[in-house]
Amino acid sequence: MDKQYCGMENINDEKLSKFQVTIRFYMDEEFMKLVPTHRIYINGLIDKNIIDYYAVSMETQRSWMIINAADKKEVQNYLEQSSLYNYWTVEIDELFVYDSQAYRLPALQLN
């Protein structure tokens, strides 16, 4: 193997790593006005298989996402393009293992 195997398969042909992004945010009136633009941007990244999942807790004012990228710099670049970026404190961690039901074969059902 010439290239380092990242241990996770992606839909595209590139070998990308998966990064867990944890975001802490604060809100004001302007924040709420920017949410629709942000959602359009996030939906586009999900449609392109750049984001695997996206979750937001209003209770703790935190957000989490898994991003497929070559490195942390690329992840940071995606995040900076969000209309909400100035409201965020961001942590980016490269994942060694990422497993979920979505990566499993469907259960066999005999008729």
Phi and psi in radians as a Rosetta constraint file:
Dihedral C 1 N 2 CA 2 C 2 CIRCULARHARMONIC -1.345 0.35
Dihedral N 2 CA 2 C 2 N 3 CIRCULARHARMONIC -0.739 0.35
Dihedral C 2 N 3 CA 3 C 3 CIRCULARHARMONIC -1.599 0.35
Dihedral N 3 CA 3 C 3 N 4 CIRCULARHARMONIC 2.591 0.35
Dihedral C 3 N 4 CA 4 C 4 CIRCULARHARMONIC -1.228 0.35
Dihedral N 4 CA 4 C 4 N 5 CIRCULARHARMONIC 2.248 0.35
Dihedral C 4 N 5 CA 5 C 5 CIRCULARHARMONIC -1.411 0.35
Dihedral N 5 CA 5 C 5 N 6 CIRCULARHARMONIC 2.201 0.35
Dihedral C 5 N 6 CA 6 C 6 CIRCULARHARMONIC -1.481 0.35
Dihedral N 6 CA 6 C 6 N 7 CIRCULARHARMONIC -0.170 0.35
Dihedral C 6 N 7 CA 7 C 7 CIRCULARHARMONIC 1.432 0.35
Dihedral N 7 CA 7 C 7 N 8 CIRCULARHARMONIC 0.084 0.35
Dihedral C 7 N 8 CA 8 C 8 CIRCULARHARMONIC -2.425 0.35
Dihedral N 8 CA 8 C 8 N 9 CIRCULARHARMONIC 2.389 0.35
Dihedral C 8 N 9 CA 9 C 9 CIRCULARHARMONIC -1.619 0.35
Dihedral N 9 CA 9 C 9 N 10 CIRCULARHARMONIC 2.519 0.35
Dihedral C 9 N 10 CA 10 C 10 CIRCULARHARMONIC -2.123 0.35
Dihedral N 10 CA 10 C 10 N 11 CIRCULARHARMONIC 2.834 0.35
Dihedral C 10 N 11 CA 11 C 11 CIRCULARHARMONIC -1.196 0.35
Dihedral N 11 CA 11 C 11 N 12 CIRCULARHARMONIC -0.593 0.35
Dihedral C 11 N 12 CA 12 C 12 CIRCULARHARMONIC -1.505 0.35
Dihedral N 12 CA 12 C 12 N 13 CIRCULARHARMONIC 3.068 0.35
Dihedral C 12 N 13 CA 13 C 13 CIRCULARHARMONIC -1.417 0.35
Dihedral N 13 CA 13 C 13 N 14 CIRCULARHARMONIC -0.344 0.35
Dihedral C 13 N 14 CA 14 C 14 CIRCULARHARMONIC -1.221 0.35
Dihedral N 14 CA 14 C 14 N 15 CIRCULARHARMONIC 2.556 0.35
Dihedral C 14 N 15 CA 15 C 15 CIRCULARHARMONIC -1.532 0.35
Dihedral N 15 CA 15 C 15 N 16 CIRCULARHARMONIC 1.816 0.35
Dihedral C 15 N 16 CA 16 C 16 CIRCULARHARMONIC -1.955 0.35
Dihedral N 16 CA 16 C 16 N 17 CIRCULARHARMONIC 2.700 0.35
Dihedral C 16 N 17 CA 17 C 17 CIRCULARHARMONIC -1.629 0.35
Dihedral N 17 CA 17 C 17 N 18 CIRCULARHARMONIC 2.860 0.35
Dihedral C 17 N 18 CA 18 C 18 CIRCULARHARMONIC -1.873 0.35
Dihedral N 18 CA 18 C 18 N 19 CIRCULARHARMONIC 2.396 0.35
Dihedral C 18 N 19 CA 19 C 19 CIRCULARHARMONIC -2.161 0.35
Dihedral N 19 CA 19 C 19 N 20 CIRCULARHARMONIC 2.289 0.35
Dihedral C 19 N 20 CA 20 C 20 CIRCULARHARMONIC -1.528 0.35
Dihedral N 20 CA 20 C 20 N 21 CIRCULARHARMONIC 2.133 0.35
Dihedral C 20 N 21 CA 21 C 21 CIRCULARHARMONIC -1.903 0.35
Dihedral N 21 CA 21 C 21 N 22 CIRCULARHARMONIC 2.203 0.35
Dihedral C 21 N 22 CA 22 C 22 CIRCULARHARMONIC -1.992 0.35
Dihedral N 22 CA 22 C 22 N 23 CIRCULARHARMONIC 2.201 0.35
Dihedral C 22 N 23 CA 23 C 23 CIRCULARHARMONIC -2.113 0.35
Dihedral N 23 CA 23 C 23 N 24 CIRCULARHARMONIC 2.283 0.35
Dihedral C 23 N 24 CA 24 C 24 CIRCULARHARMONIC -1.857 0.35
Dihedral N 24 CA 24 C 24 N 25 CIRCULARHARMONIC 2.369 0.35
Dihedral C 24 N 25 CA 25 C 25 CIRCULARHARMONIC -2.376 0.35
Dihedral N 25 CA 25 C 25 N 26 CIRCULARHARMONIC 2.786 0.35
Dihedral C 25 N 26 CA 26 C 26 CIRCULARHARMONIC -2.114 0.35
Dihedral N 26 CA 26 C 26 N 27 CIRCULARHARMONIC 2.753 0.35
Dihedral C 26 N 27 CA 27 C 27 CIRCULARHARMONIC -2.183 0.35
Dihedral N 27 CA 27 C 27 N 28 CIRCULARHARMONIC 2.577 0.35
Dihedral C 27 N 28 CA 28 C 28 CIRCULARHARMONIC -2.553 0.35
Dihedral N 28 CA 28 C 28 N 29 CIRCULARHARMONIC -3.009 0.35
Dihedral C 28 N 29 CA 29 C 29 CIRCULARHARMONIC -1.068 0.35
Dihedral N 29 CA 29 C 29 N 30 CIRCULARHARMONIC -0.718 0.35
Dihedral C 29 N 30 CA 30 C 30 CIRCULARHARMONIC -1.106 0.35
Dihedral N 30 CA 30 C 30 N 31 CIRCULARHARMONIC -0.679 0.35
Dihedral C 30 N 31 CA 31 C 31 CIRCULARHARMONIC -0.939 0.35
Dihedral N 31 CA 31 C 31 N 32 CIRCULARHARMONIC -0.874 0.35
Dihedral C 31 N 32 CA 32 C 32 CIRCULARHARMONIC -1.096 0.35
Dihedral N 32 CA 32 C 32 N 33 CIRCULARHARMONIC -0.559 0.35
Dihedral C 32 N 33 CA 33 C 33 CIRCULARHARMONIC -1.199 0.35
Dihedral N 33 CA 33 C 33 N 34 CIRCULARHARMONIC -0.470 0.35
Dihedral C 33 N 34 CA 34 C 34 CIRCULARHARMONIC -1.532 0.35
Dihedral N 34 CA 34 C 34 N 35 CIRCULARHARMONIC -0.202 0.35
Dihedral C 34 N 35 CA 35 C 35 CIRCULARHARMONIC -1.021 0.35
Dihedral N 35 CA 35 C 35 N 36 CIRCULARHARMONIC -0.812 0.35
Dihedral C 35 N 36 CA 36 C 36 CIRCULARHARMONIC -1.017 0.35
Dihedral N 36 CA 36 C 36 N 37 CIRCULARHARMONIC -0.728 0.35
Dihedral C 36 N 37 CA 37 C 37 CIRCULARHARMONIC -1.130 0.35
Dihedral N 37 CA 37 C 37 N 38 CIRCULARHARMONIC -0.719 0.35
Dihedral C 37 N 38 CA 38 C 38 CIRCULARHARMONIC -1.060 0.35
Dihedral N 38 CA 38 C 38 N 39 CIRCULARHARMONIC -0.789 0.35
Dihedral C 38 N 39 CA 39 C 39 CIRCULARHARMONIC -1.105 0.35
Dihedral N 39 CA 39 C 39 N 40 CIRCULARHARMONIC -0.671 0.35
Dihedral C 39 N 40 CA 40 C 40 CIRCULARHARMONIC -1.069 0.35
Dihedral N 40 CA 40 C 40 N 41 CIRCULARHARMONIC -0.768 0.35
Dihedral C 40 N 41 CA 41 C 41 CIRCULARHARMONIC -1.103 0.35
Dihedral N 41 CA 41 C 41 N 42 CIRCULARHARMONIC -0.846 0.35
Dihedral C 41 N 42 CA 42 C 42 CIRCULARHARMONIC -1.087 0.35
Dihedral N 42 CA 42 C 42 N 43 CIRCULARHARMONIC -0.763 0.35
Dihedral C 42 N 43 CA 43 C 43 CIRCULARHARMONIC -1.035 0.35
Dihedral N 43 CA 43 C 43 N 44 CIRCULARHARMONIC -0.675 0.35
Dihedral C 43 N 44 CA 44 C 44 CIRCULARHARMONIC -1.113 0.35
Dihedral N 44 CA 44 C 44 N 45 CIRCULARHARMONIC -0.710 0.35
Dihedral C 44 N 45 CA 45 C 45 CIRCULARHARMONIC -1.185 0.35
Dihedral N 45 CA 45 C 45 N 46 CIRCULARHARMONIC -0.623 0.35
Dihedral C 45 N 46 CA 46 C 46 CIRCULARHARMONIC -1.143 0.35
Dihedral N 46 CA 46 C 46 N 47 CIRCULARHARMONIC -0.788 0.35
Dihedral C 46 N 47 CA 47 C 47 CIRCULARHARMONIC -1.070 0.35
Dihedral N 47 CA 47 C 47 N 48 CIRCULARHARMONIC -0.528 0.35
Dihedral C 47 N 48 CA 48 C 48 CIRCULARHARMONIC -1.553 0.35
Dihedral N 48 CA 48 C 48 N 49 CIRCULARHARMONIC 0.106 0.35
Dihedral C 48 N 49 CA 49 C 49 CIRCULARHARMONIC 1.094 0.35
Dihedral N 49 CA 49 C 49 N 50 CIRCULARHARMONIC 0.435 0.35
Dihedral C 49 N 50 CA 50 C 50 CIRCULARHARMONIC -1.455 0.35
Dihedral N 50 CA 50 C 50 N 51 CIRCULARHARMONIC -0.692 0.35
Dihedral C 50 N 51 CA 51 C 51 CIRCULARHARMONIC -1.825 0.35
Dihedral N 51 CA 51 C 51 N 52 CIRCULARHARMONIC 2.215 0.35
Dihedral C 51 N 52 CA 52 C 52 CIRCULARHARMONIC -1.446 0.35
Dihedral N 52 CA 52 C 52 N 53 CIRCULARHARMONIC -0.751 0.35
Dihedral C 52 N 53 CA 53 C 53 CIRCULARHARMONIC -2.618 0.35
Dihedral N 53 CA 53 C 53 N 54 CIRCULARHARMONIC 2.750 0.35
Dihedral C 53 N 54 CA 54 C 54 CIRCULARHARMONIC -2.516 0.35
Dihedral N 54 CA 54 C 54 N 55 CIRCULARHARMONIC 2.222 0.35
Dihedral C 54 N 55 CA 55 C 55 CIRCULARHARMONIC -2.432 0.35
Dihedral N 55 CA 55 C 55 N 56 CIRCULARHARMONIC 2.555 0.35
Dihedral C 55 N 56 CA 56 C 56 CIRCULARHARMONIC -2.335 0.35
Dihedral N 56 CA 56 C 56 N 57 CIRCULARHARMONIC 2.351 0.35
Dihedral C 56 N 57 CA 57 C 57 CIRCULARHARMONIC -1.968 0.35
Dihedral N 57 CA 57 C 57 N 58 CIRCULARHARMONIC 2.024 0.35
Dihedral C 57 N 58 CA 58 C 58 CIRCULARHARMONIC -1.324 0.35
Dihedral N 58 CA 58 C 58 N 59 CIRCULARHARMONIC -0.473 0.35
Dihedral C 58 N 59 CA 59 C 59 CIRCULARHARMONIC -1.061 0.35
Dihedral N 59 CA 59 C 59 N 60 CIRCULARHARMONIC -0.797 0.35
Dihedral C 59 N 60 CA 60 C 60 CIRCULARHARMONIC -1.804 0.35
Dihedral N 60 CA 60 C 60 N 61 CIRCULARHARMONIC -0.028 0.35
Dihedral C 60 N 61 CA 61 C 61 CIRCULARHARMONIC 0.898 0.35
Dihedral N 61 CA 61 C 61 N 62 CIRCULARHARMONIC 0.901 0.35
Dihedral C 61 N 62 CA 62 C 62 CIRCULARHARMONIC -2.287 0.35
Dihedral N 62 CA 62 C 62 N 63 CIRCULARHARMONIC 2.735 0.35
Dihedral C 62 N 63 CA 63 C 63 CIRCULARHARMONIC -2.412 0.35
Dihedral N 63 CA 63 C 63 N 64 CIRCULARHARMONIC 2.624 0.35
Dihedral C 63 N 64 CA 64 C 64 CIRCULARHARMONIC -2.352 0.35
Dihedral N 64 CA 64 C 64 N 65 CIRCULARHARMONIC 2.539 0.35
Dihedral C 64 N 65 CA 65 C 65 CIRCULARHARMONIC -2.662 0.35
Dihedral N 65 CA 65 C 65 N 66 CIRCULARHARMONIC 2.695 0.35
Dihedral C 65 N 66 CA 66 C 66 CIRCULARHARMONIC -1.864 0.35
Dihedral N 66 CA 66 C 66 N 67 CIRCULARHARMONIC 2.171 0.35
Dihedral C 66 N 67 CA 67 C 67 CIRCULARHARMONIC -2.070 0.35
Dihedral N 67 CA 67 C 67 N 68 CIRCULARHARMONIC 2.339 0.35
Dihedral C 67 N 68 CA 68 C 68 CIRCULARHARMONIC -1.579 0.35
Dihedral N 68 CA 68 C 68 N 69 CIRCULARHARMONIC 2.129 0.35
Dihedral C 68 N 69 CA 69 C 69 CIRCULARHARMONIC -2.770 0.35
Dihedral N 69 CA 69 C 69 N 70 CIRCULARHARMONIC 2.885 0.35
Dihedral C 69 N 70 CA 70 C 70 CIRCULARHARMONIC -1.289 0.35
Dihedral N 70 CA 70 C 70 N 71 CIRCULARHARMONIC -0.615 0.35
Dihedral C 70 N 71 CA 71 C 71 CIRCULARHARMONIC -2.804 0.35
Dihedral N 71 CA 71 C 71 N 72 CIRCULARHARMONIC 3.052 0.35
Dihedral C 71 N 72 CA 72 C 72 CIRCULARHARMONIC -1.090 0.35
Dihedral N 72 CA 72 C 72 N 73 CIRCULARHARMONIC -0.579 0.35
Dihedral C 72 N 73 CA 73 C 73 CIRCULARHARMONIC -1.080 0.35
Dihedral N 73 CA 73 C 73 N 74 CIRCULARHARMONIC -0.720 0.35
Dihedral C 73 N 74 CA 74 C 74 CIRCULARHARMONIC -1.146 0.35
Dihedral N 74 CA 74 C 74 N 75 CIRCULARHARMONIC -0.701 0.35
Dihedral C 74 N 75 CA 75 C 75 CIRCULARHARMONIC -1.047 0.35
Dihedral N 75 CA 75 C 75 N 76 CIRCULARHARMONIC -0.835 0.35
Dihedral C 75 N 76 CA 76 C 76 CIRCULARHARMONIC -1.011 0.35
Dihedral N 76 CA 76 C 76 N 77 CIRCULARHARMONIC -0.701 0.35
Dihedral C 76 N 77 CA 77 C 77 CIRCULARHARMONIC -1.076 0.35
Dihedral N 77 CA 77 C 77 N 78 CIRCULARHARMONIC -0.771 0.35
Dihedral C 77 N 78 CA 78 C 78 CIRCULARHARMONIC -1.045 0.35
Dihedral N 78 CA 78 C 78 N 79 CIRCULARHARMONIC -0.781 0.35
Dihedral C 78 N 79 CA 79 C 79 CIRCULARHARMONIC -1.135 0.35
Dihedral N 79 CA 79 C 79 N 80 CIRCULARHARMONIC -0.715 0.35
Dihedral C 79 N 80 CA 80 C 80 CIRCULARHARMONIC -1.113 0.35
Dihedral N 80 CA 80 C 80 N 81 CIRCULARHARMONIC -0.347 0.35
Dihedral C 80 N 81 CA 81 C 81 CIRCULARHARMONIC -1.436 0.35
Dihedral N 81 CA 81 C 81 N 82 CIRCULARHARMONIC -0.138 0.35
Dihedral C 81 N 82 CA 82 C 82 CIRCULARHARMONIC -1.286 0.35
Dihedral N 82 CA 82 C 82 N 83 CIRCULARHARMONIC 2.504 0.35
Dihedral C 82 N 83 CA 83 C 83 CIRCULARHARMONIC -1.152 0.35
Dihedral N 83 CA 83 C 83 N 84 CIRCULARHARMONIC -0.296 0.35
Dihedral C 83 N 84 CA 84 C 84 CIRCULARHARMONIC -1.692 0.35
Dihedral N 84 CA 84 C 84 N 85 CIRCULARHARMONIC 0.004 0.35
Dihedral C 84 N 85 CA 85 C 85 CIRCULARHARMONIC -0.921 0.35
Dihedral N 85 CA 85 C 85 N 86 CIRCULARHARMONIC -0.677 0.35
Dihedral C 85 N 86 CA 86 C 86 CIRCULARHARMONIC -1.176 0.35
Dihedral N 86 CA 86 C 86 N 87 CIRCULARHARMONIC -0.192 0.35
Dihedral C 86 N 87 CA 87 C 87 CIRCULARHARMONIC -1.686 0.35
Dihedral N 87 CA 87 C 87 N 88 CIRCULARHARMONIC 0.024 0.35
Dihedral C 87 N 88 CA 88 C 88 CIRCULARHARMONIC -1.871 0.35
Dihedral N 88 CA 88 C 88 N 89 CIRCULARHARMONIC 2.604 0.35
Dihedral C 88 N 89 CA 89 C 89 CIRCULARHARMONIC -2.023 0.35
Dihedral N 89 CA 89 C 89 N 90 CIRCULARHARMONIC 2.184 0.35
Dihedral C 89 N 90 CA 90 C 90 CIRCULARHARMONIC -2.045 0.35
Dihedral N 90 CA 90 C 90 N 91 CIRCULARHARMONIC 2.437 0.35
Dihedral C 90 N 91 CA 91 C 91 CIRCULARHARMONIC -2.118 0.35
Dihedral N 91 CA 91 C 91 N 92 CIRCULARHARMONIC 2.353 0.35
Dihedral C 91 N 92 CA 92 C 92 CIRCULARHARMONIC -2.182 0.35
Dihedral N 92 CA 92 C 92 N 93 CIRCULARHARMONIC 2.155 0.35
Dihedral C 92 N 93 CA 93 C 93 CIRCULARHARMONIC -2.222 0.35
Dihedral N 93 CA 93 C 93 N 94 CIRCULARHARMONIC 2.231 0.35
Dihedral C 93 N 94 CA 94 C 94 CIRCULARHARMONIC -1.303 0.35
Dihedral N 94 CA 94 C 94 N 95 CIRCULARHARMONIC 2.346 0.35
Dihedral C 94 N 95 CA 95 C 95 CIRCULARHARMONIC -1.615 0.35
Dihedral N 95 CA 95 C 95 N 96 CIRCULARHARMONIC 2.464 0.35
Dihedral C 95 N 96 CA 96 C 96 CIRCULARHARMONIC -1.586 0.35
Dihedral N 96 CA 96 C 96 N 97 CIRCULARHARMONIC -0.711 0.35
Dihedral C 96 N 97 CA 97 C 97 CIRCULARHARMONIC -2.266 0.35
Dihedral N 97 CA 97 C 97 N 98 CIRCULARHARMONIC 2.348 0.35
Dihedral C 97 N 98 CA 98 C 98 CIRCULARHARMONIC -2.467 0.35
Dihedral N 98 CA 98 C 98 N 99 CIRCULARHARMONIC 2.000 0.35
Dihedral C 98 N 99 CA 99 C 99 CIRCULARHARMONIC -2.319 0.35
Dihedral N 99 CA 99 C 99 N 100 CIRCULARHARMONIC 2.540 0.35
Dihedral C 99 N 100 CA 100 C 100 CIRCULARHARMONIC -2.820 0.35
Dihedral N 100 CA 100 C 100 N 101 CIRCULARHARMONIC 2.970 0.35
Dihedral C 100 N 101 CA 101 C 101 CIRCULARHARMONIC -1.029 0.35
Dihedral N 101 CA 101 C 101 N 102 CIRCULARHARMONIC -0.583 0.35
Dihedral C 101 N 102 CA 102 C 102 CIRCULARHARMONIC -1.115 0.35
Dihedral N 102 CA 102 C 102 N 103 CIRCULARHARMONIC -0.393 0.35
Dihedral C 102 N 103 CA 103 C 103 CIRCULARHARMONIC -1.661 0.35
Dihedral N 103 CA 103 C 103 N 104 CIRCULARHARMONIC 0.109 0.35
Dihedral C 103 N 104 CA 104 C 104 CIRCULARHARMONIC -1.748 0.35
Dihedral N 104 CA 104 C 104 N 105 CIRCULARHARMONIC 2.724 0.35
Dihedral C 104 N 105 CA 105 C 105 CIRCULARHARMONIC -1.226 0.35
Dihedral N 105 CA 105 C 105 N 106 CIRCULARHARMONIC 2.565 0.35
Dihedral C 105 N 106 CA 106 C 106 CIRCULARHARMONIC -1.096 0.35
Dihedral N 106 CA 106 C 106 N 107 CIRCULARHARMONIC 2.632 0.35
Dihedral C 106 N 107 CA 107 C 107 CIRCULARHARMONIC -1.136 0.35
Dihedral N 107 CA 107 C 107 N 108 CIRCULARHARMONIC 2.438 0.35
Dihedral C 107 N 108 CA 108 C 108 CIRCULARHARMONIC -1.322 0.35
Dihedral N 108 CA 108 C 108 N 109 CIRCULARHARMONIC 2.249 0.35
Dihedral C 108 N 109 CA 109 C 109 CIRCULARHARMONIC -2.115 0.35
Dihedral N 109 CA 109 C 109 N 110 CIRCULARHARMONIC 2.018 0.35
Dihedral C 109 N 110 CA 110 C 110 CIRCULARHARMONIC -1.471 0.35
Dihedral N 110 CA 110 C 110 N 111 CIRCULARHARMONIC 2.369 0.35
